[in-house]
Amino acid sequence: MATDEQLKPHRDAIDEIDAAVLRLLNERANHAHAIGELKGTGTVYRPEREAAVLRRIQSLNQGPLPDESVARLFREIMSECLAVERPLTIAYLGPQGTFTQQAAVKHFGHAAHTRPCTTVDDCFKLVETRQADYLVAPVENSTEGSIGRTLDLLAVSALKACGEVVVRVHHNLLRKNSHEIKSITKVFAHAQALAQCNDWLGRNLPQAERIPVSSNAEAARLAAESEDRTVAAIAGITAAEIYGLDTAAQCIEDEPNNTTRFLVLGHQDTDSTGNDKTSLAVSTPNRAGAVMGLLQPFTDLGISMTKFESRPSKSALWEYLFFIDIEGHQNDAVVQDALKLLGERASFVKVIGSYPAAVL
């Protein structure tokens, strides 16, 4: 057992370091405030600048803190410094405790004001009417694929994608008490969560009714408010804390690498960082070889495509919109060349936005 005498020099060094860190943090906040004064009423949040800062910090990191932890710490520092200029309001699919709120906090930090919405549509409306600065919306899950309603809104909204967030999803079985789980008769969860835990539920709760609801956080709220002690919810640990539920089983997702990707949307374009993605919505006349024609510009110019998915068009029967993600920024010369060729072959092209690739 270490003695106080042995611990003292380390504790004294930590005290000195803490004082230096505090002084430097406030110096940083003063510079952030000065930048805000120079910007005036202009845009205070620059996603490309924040992504560059986080990547630079990770490149300088020599441990023992892992890169992910360092990025999380500096994200919070930037969040607090940004709040000195003006706190941001971020719309997300609520209620409190959803993975979408987790994504919003991961991207903007705890100093931002997160505002829950009942539907993804409401999130878009809040930002479109400038009642919120940005929204965070789920676009795809590594297990269950794309979120259809988000894609539909991306195709028609004037909002622009300006950021990307990736969140590792851990599902937990929550209930009011942690008694034997075989007594559970109903499980509330979002439809995607039920699908992502399908095998686990089949093995462990084959008799339980699976009830889809608007979000996992809503499932947790329903379980918390129910007088029926045999109901449970699937949700994240944050929802368990918010709604006072016990964790009956942890990490019940079927795929160990279950991950959800989110887009950040607002009114602004972003500049190139050298590590960007561009999201597109495209349609083409219904004729032989038309889809191949959409892909050819990217193939010919050596542009990597990270997503290609079709959705039924809302304008005509048996016509489809294609959602494409590519590596690169719309201002990059090679991407501009590809978009020009694409415009000559497609009947409709919309650049949803170019944005920095997620900092993990």
N, C-alpha and C positions, 0 to 999 in steps of 0.2 A: 504494500500500500504506500503510495507516494505521500510524502510529508508536505505540510504547508510551505516549508522552506524550499523544497524542491519545486513546488508548483508556482511560487511567487514570481520568479523571473518571467515565466511564460504568461502569467496573468497580467503582470505589469506591461509586457510587450503588447498584449492584446488591447489593453486600455489605451496605450499610445497609438496603436494602429486605428482603433475605433475613433479616436479624436481626429486623427488625420483624415480618415474616410469621411467623417461627418463634415469636416471643413471643405473637402473637395466636392462632396455632394452639393453643398450649398453654393459653392463656386459654379458648379455646373448648372444649377437651377438659375443663378443670376444670368448666366450666358443665355439660357433658354428664354428667360424673361426678356432679355435685350433683343433676341431674335424675334420674339413676338411683337415687340414694339416696332421693329423695323418692318415687319410684315403688315402691321396695321390690321385691317379687317380681312386680309387675304386668308388663304388656306394655311392652317397651323400644322396639319398632319401631312407628312410626306412619307408614304410607305416605302418608297425606294431608298430614302435616306436611312430610315430605321433598319431596313434589311441590310444595307451596307454596313451600318454600325455593328449590328449583331454578328455578321459574318467576319468582320475585322476583329472583333473581340474574341470570337472562337478561334481565329487563326493565331492570335497572340497568347491564347491560354496554354499554360504549361502544367496545369494541374496543381494539387490533386483534385480540384473540383472538375467534374466532367463538363464537356461542352454544353450539354443540354441545361445543366444547372446554371452555368455562367450566363447563357442566353436568357434564362428565366429571370435571373437577378437583374440583368441590365434592362430587360423589358420593363420591369417594375420601376427602375430608376428613370427610364425615359417616360414612362407613364406619369410619374409624379412631376417630372420637369415639364411635360406637356400641359399638365393641369395648372401649372403656374401661368401659362399663357391663356388657356381656356379649356376646361374639362369637356371632353367629348361625350356625346350621347349615342349609344350603340343599341340598335334594335335587334332582338333575337327571338327565336321561337321559344315561348315560355311554356309553363310557368317557371319560377326559379328552380334551379337544380338540373336543367337539361344539359346535354352534352354541347348544345349550341351555345349556351351561356358559358360553359367551360372554354369553348373555342374563342368566344369573344374576349374573355379575360386573358387567355393565353396570348392573344394577338395585341390587345390594347392595354393590358395591365389592370390592376384593381382601382386605379384612380379614375378610370373612365366610368361614366354612369351607364349601366346596362338597363335596358328597358324591355320587359317581356311583352310579347304579343301572342295572341291566340292562334294566329295562322301565319304562314310565310307570306301570304298576300298582304296581311296587315303590316308586316315588317317593311315590305316594299313601299306601301302607301305612306308610312311614316317618313321614310327618307325622301321619297318623291315629293312630298309636300313640305320638306325641310323641317319637320318636327323632330327629326333625329338626324345626326350627322352621317352615320354609316349603318349598314346592317351586315350581319353574319348569317349566311344561309348554307345548310348542308347541300352538297351537290352529288356526292357518291360515297358509297361504302364498299370496302374491299370484299365483303362477303355477299352483299345483296344488290350491289350495282347502284345505278343512278337514282336520284330522287326526282321523280317525274314532274311534280308540281314546280319545283325550283327551276328545272329546265324550261318549262312552259313560260314562266315569268321572265326568265333571262332573254327569251326570244323576242319579247314585246316591250320590255321596260327600257326607258331611256337611261337608267342607271348603268354605271360602268364598273366592271370588275377591277379592283385596284389592289387586291391582296389575296393571299391563299393561306389557309391554316390546316394543319393535319393533326388530328387528335387520336391517340390510341384509346380504343373503347373497351372498358371493362364493365361487364354487366354483373349485377349482384341480385340475389333473391332477397327481398326485403319484406318484413312483416312486423306487426306490433310486438310480437314476442318471438323468441328463438326456440320454441318447442319443436318437437319432431315434425319435419317438413311434410311427412306423409299425410298429416291432417289437413293440408291445404286443399281447398276445393276450387278456388278461382285464382287466376294469375292475370293481373292487369299489366299491359305494356304497349308501347308503340308497335305497330305491325312489323316494322323492320327488326325490332329487338326480339319479338317472338320468333321471327324467322332465324335470326342469328343464334338463338338458343334452342332451336328446334330439337336437336338430338339430345341435349341435356334434359330438356323437359320430358321428352319421350321416355328416357331411361329412369328419371327420378320422380316425375309427377305425371304418369300416364293417365291418371284419373281426373286431373285438374282441368277445368274449363279455361281456355285461353281467350281473354277478352281484349281486343285491340282498342286503344284510346289515342288521343291526339299527340301525346308525348309521354316519355318515361317519367318525367317529373309529375305530370298529371296522374299517372298511375300510382306514384308514391303518395300523392295527396289523397287520392281515393282510398288507398289502403289505410292511411293514417286516420281518416275520418270515418271509416266504416266501423260499425258496431260488431260486425262479423269477424271473429278472430281466426277464421279459416281462410281469409283472403290474403294474397301477397302481391307484390309488385316487382317488376324487373326495372332497375334503375342504377345509376351511378352512386358512388359513396357520398357525393355532395348532397344528393337528394335525400339520402338516409339521414344526414345530419340536419338538413333543413326541416324535415317532416317528422323527426324523432322516431325513426324506425330502427329495428334491429336487423343485422345482417344474418340471414339464415344460411346463405351459401355465397361464396365469393367466386368471381371470375367464371361465370357459368356459360360464357360465349363458346360456341363450338370451335371457332377458329382462333388459335392463340395470337395471331397477328391482326385481329379485327381492328380496322382503322377507318375513320370517316374523314373525308376531305370537305372543307368548307371554303366558300368564296366570300370575300369582303367587297361590298358594293357601296359606291357613293357617286358623287357628281363629277369627280375629277379624273383626268388622265394621269398616268405616271410616266416618268422618264425611264429609260433603259438602265439596267444595273449590270448587264452582262450575264445575268443568271435569271432569265425571265421566262414566263409562259404567256401565250396568247390564246384566248378562248373565242371560238367562232360559232355562229349559227348559219347554216347554209341549206339551200334547197336547190333542186335541179329538176328539169322537165323529166317526165316519166318515159324514158326511152332506153333502149339497150345501150349499155356501156356508160351511161351517164354518171353513175357512182364512181366508176374507175376514173372517169375524167376529173372528178373532184380531187382524187388522191394524187393524180399524176404530177401536178406542180410541186407538191412537197417532196415526192420521190425524186423527181428530176433535179431539184435544187438541194437535195440532201438535208431536208428539214425533218427532224424527228417528230413523230406524232405520238402523243401520250394518251389520247382519247379519241374514239370515233364511235358515235352512238346515234341511232335514229329514234325519232319520236313522231307519232302521227301529227300531221299538220292540222291546225284548227280551221283552216280556210277552205280545204277541199277534201273530198272523200278519197282515200287511198293515196294521198300524197303525204310526203314525209319531210321533216326537218332533220338535218344532220348536225350534231354537236361535235365539234372538233377542237381538241387542245393540241397545240404545237409548242415546241421549245423555241424561244426567241421572242423578240419584242416587235410590235408592228412598225416601229420606226427603224428597225434594222434593215439594211438595203436588201438582203436576201429574202427577208419576209415580205417586204414591199413588192418585190418581183413576183413572189408566189401569190400574193393577194391579187395582183393585177391579172395574172393568168387565171386565177380562180374566178375572178369577176367576169371573165370572158366566157367561162363554161357554165357558171351557175346562174339560175334565175333570181337568186336572192343571196346576198352575203351581208351578214352583220358581224362586226367586230365587237364582241361583248366587252373585251378589255384586254390590255396587256398589264402584267403585274409581276412583282418579284416572286420567284419560286419560294415556297414555304421554308422558313428557317426552322429546322427540327430541334 
